């Protein structure tokens, strides 16, 4: 039998015969860090992205999926699962692009991470509200050398 889902409302619960479990529908902000990932050119760079995710309470199918995955777990466990999923997709996309593509076309990079992670997290009942690329840096001086070459022109 399917459980009764009451997003943001009230329901009568028979003590002993029934139980209540809650899941947070609040938006979570995740700092998605991928240090020292090699791009398709073999250049290690570090990327930091910021994602806003939430358990979808409006869509009953997604809410049921989220309940199956996360009921009985606290918010930090939901946070960790979403963060690890986003980190994995961010790293995979970094590995398929060049440093120049990531640095110059931040929207394309952000869109790819958003789309790939969204399709994965939807199956868990989590919606990616937004994803933004916050920082791109490297310890090897590659980005600095690109800037110097542009300045010399």
Secondary structure, DSSP 4 states (H G I P E B T S, - for coil): -PPPP-TTS-----TTT--------S-EEEEEEEEEEE-TTS-EEEEEEEEEEEE--SSHHHHHHHHHHHTT--HHHHHHHHHHHHHHHHHHHHHHS-HHHHHH-HHHHHHHHHHHHHHHHHTTTEEEEEEEEEEEE-SSSHHHHHHHHHHH-
